[in-house]
């Protein structure tokens, strides 16, 4: 079977709605992080329960990339048979400003505690749509949001052993800042940051 890949006009980014399914969002995270799991890396998002997802999204601004169910079905994604053709299907997500270290000054990466630094986490795109620009739309959105808040930097934490993902971020203008052990993963995390000063 030949699937039609979505064009840009099919995808839009919005805030997660109370009517969106946290179970569906969690399933997306598990699918998107499966590559790291196959590498032997145990990121929290790769196996977290819906209750953990719900707790995490309550701490910041969760954005989702969505496309109409009809377009999602054409792209080969699983869509419930009774879904309305124009209903939203979540195909990507990103969490903006998650205080995942609890805000305590002695915990979390030092860089994340700077008042002029925003951060993002729980960044995921449906595997079938990866490399099609969905992730770029989500990153553009949080970069714009960080600028709106007057932040000078946008930072992230990623698995250092995932060299392909690290290179993706470097290509987007992120640089290495520090390394951090979160204590809940089996790898050292690389803290990366991008300057937003003068970045249109």
C-alpha positions as CSV (number, residue, x, y, z in Angstrom):
1,X,0.0,0.0,0.0
2,X,1.3,3.5,-0.9
3,X,0.7,6.2,1.7
4,X,0.5,9.9,1.0
5,X,2.7,11.9,3.3
6,X,1.2,15.0,4.8
7,X,2.0,18.4,3.4
8,X,2.7,21.4,5.7
9,X,-0.9,22.7,5.5
10,X,-2.1,19.5,7.1
11,X,0.0,20.1,10.3
12,X,-0.7,22.8,12.9
13,X,0.7,23.3,16.4
14,X,-1.5,24.2,19.4
15,X,-1.7,23.9,23.1
16,X,-2.8,20.5,24.5
17,X,-6.5,20.6,25.1
18,X,-8.3,19.1,28.2
19,X,-10.2,17.0,25.7
20,X,-7.1,15.5,24.2
21,X,-6.3,12.0,25.3
22,X,-3.3,11.7,27.7
23,X,-3.3,8.0,27.0
24,X,-2.9,8.7,23.3
25,X,-0.2,11.3,24.0
26,X,1.7,8.7,26.2
27,X,1.5,6.1,23.4
28,X,3.0,8.6,21.0
29,X,5.9,9.2,23.5
30,X,6.5,5.5,23.8
31,X,6.6,5.0,20.0
32,X,8.8,8.0,19.4
33,X,11.3,7.0,22.0
34,X,11.4,3.3,20.9
35,X,14.6,4.0,18.9
36,X,16.4,5.0,22.1
37,X,15.0,2.0,23.9
38,X,16.4,-0.2,21.1
39,X,19.8,1.5,21.8
40,X,19.5,0.4,25.4
41,X,18.7,3.9,26.6
42,X,16.0,4.2,29.2
43,X,14.5,7.7,28.9
44,X,11.6,8.4,31.2
45,X,9.3,9.3,28.3
46,X,10.0,5.9,26.7
47,X,8.1,4.0,29.4
48,X,6.2,6.5,31.6
49,X,2.6,5.8,32.6
50,X,-0.2,8.1,31.6
51,X,-0.4,9.3,35.2
52,X,3.2,10.5,34.9
53,X,2.5,12.2,31.6
54,X,-0.5,14.0,33.2
55,X,1.7,15.1,36.1
56,X,4.4,16.4,33.8
57,X,2.1,18.3,31.5
58,X,0.5,20.0,34.5
59,X,3.8,21.7,35.3
60,X,4.3,23.7,32.1
61,X,3.0,24.4,28.6
62,X,2.4,21.3,26.5
63,X,2.1,21.8,22.8
64,X,1.0,19.3,20.2
65,X,1.3,19.0,16.5
66,X,-2.0,17.8,15.0
67,X,-3.4,16.8,11.7
68,X,-6.9,15.9,10.5
69,X,-7.7,12.3,11.0
70,X,-8.3,11.8,7.3
71,X,-4.8,13.1,6.4
72,X,-3.3,11.0,9.3
73,X,-5.0,7.9,7.9
74,X,-3.6,8.7,4.4
75,X,-0.2,8.9,6.0
76,X,-0.5,5.4,7.3
77,X,-1.2,6.2,11.0
78,X,-3.7,4.3,13.1
79,X,-6.9,6.2,13.3
80,X,-10.1,5.0,15.0
81,X,-12.6,4.0,12.3
82,X,-15.2,6.2,13.9
83,X,-13.0,9.3,14.0
84,X,-14.5,12.3,12.1
85,X,-12.4,13.1,9.0
86,X,-11.5,16.6,10.3
87,X,-10.9,15.6,14.0
88,X,-7.4,16.2,15.3
89,X,-4.9,13.4,15.4
90,X,-1.8,14.1,17.6
91,X,1.3,13.4,15.7
92,X,3.9,15.3,17.8
93,X,4.4,17.0,21.1
94,X,6.8,19.2,23.0
95,X,6.8,20.3,26.6
96,X,7.8,23.9,27.3
97,X,9.2,25.0,30.6
98,X,8.9,21.8,32.6
99,X,10.5,22.3,36.0
100,X,11.5,18.6,36.1
101,X,14.1,19.2,38.7
102,X,11.5,20.4,41.2
103,X,12.9,24.0,41.2
104,X,15.3,23.2,44.0
105,X,18.5,25.2,43.5
106,X,20.7,22.2,44.4
107,X,19.0,19.9,41.8
108,X,18.8,19.7,38.1
109,X,21.3,21.2,35.6
110,X,22.8,24.5,36.7
111,X,22.0,26.0,33.3
112,X,18.3,25.4,33.7
113,X,18.2,27.6,36.8
114,X,19.3,30.8,35.0
115,X,16.3,33.2,34.8
116,X,17.0,34.0,31.2
117,X,16.9,30.3,30.1
118,X,13.8,28.5,29.0
119,X,13.8,24.8,28.4
120,X,11.9,22.1,26.6
121,X,11.4,18.3,27.1
122,X,9.2,15.4,26.1
123,X,9.9,16.2,22.5
124,X,8.4,13.5,20.2
125,X,7.1,12.9,16.7
126,X,5.3,9.9,15.3
127,X,8.0,7.6,13.9
128,X,6.3,7.4,10.4
129,X,6.4,11.2,10.2
130,X,9.9,11.8,11.5
131,X,12.1,13.7,9.1
132,X,9.1,15.3,7.5
133,X,9.3,18.7,9.3
134,X,6.9,18.1,12.2
135,X,9.7,18.3,14.7
136,X,10.9,21.6,13.2
137,X,7.5,23.1,13.5
138,X,7.4,22.2,17.2
139,X,10.9,23.6,17.8
140,X,10.0,26.8,15.9
141,X,7.0,27.1,18.1
142,X,8.8,26.9,21.5
143,X,11.6,29.1,20.3
144,X,9.0,31.8,19.4
145,X,7.3,31.2,22.8
146,X,10.6,31.6,24.6
147,X,11.2,34.9,22.8
148,X,7.8,36.1,23.8
149,X,8.7,35.6,27.4
150,X,12.0,37.6,27.0
151,X,14.3,34.6,27.3
152,X,17.8,34.8,25.9
153,X,18.4,31.0,25.7
154,X,16.4,27.9,24.9
155,X,17.9,24.7,26.5
156,X,17.3,21.0,26.4
157,X,18.5,17.8,28.0
158,X,19.1,14.8,25.7
159,X,20.8,11.4,25.9
160,X,24.4,12.0,25.0
161,X,24.8,8.5,23.5
162,X,22.2,9.2,20.9
163,X,24.7,10.9,18.6
164,X,22.2,11.3,15.7
165,X,19.8,13.3,17.8
166,X,22.6,15.3,19.3
167,X,23.7,16.2,15.8
168,X,20.1,17.2,14.9
169,X,20.1,19.7,17.7
170,X,23.6,21.0,16.7
171,X,22.3,21.6,13.2
172,X,19.5,23.7,14.8
173,X,22.1,25.9,16.5
174,X,22.2,24.3,19.9
175,X,25.6,24.0,21.6
176,X,26.9,21.8,24.4
177,X,26.7,23.5,27.8
178,X,27.2,20.8,30.5
179,X,26.4,17.2,31.4
180,X,24.0,16.0,34.0
181,X,23.0,12.8,35.7
182,X,19.2,12.9,36.4
183,X,19.4,9.8,38.4
184,X,16.4,8.2,36.7
185,X,18.1,7.3,33.4
186,X,20.9,4.9,32.6
187,X,22.9,7.4,30.6
188,X,24.6,10.8,31.1
189,X,22.5,13.6,29.6
190,X,23.9,16.4,27.5
191,X,22.6,19.8,28.3
192,X,22.4,21.9,25.1
193,X,21.4,25.5,24.6
194,X,20.6,27.9,21.8
195,X,21.0,31.7,21.9
196,X,17.8,33.5,21.0
197,X,19.4,36.9,20.9
198,X,19.1,38.4,17.5
199,X,17.5,35.2,16.2
200,X,14.4,36.1,14.2
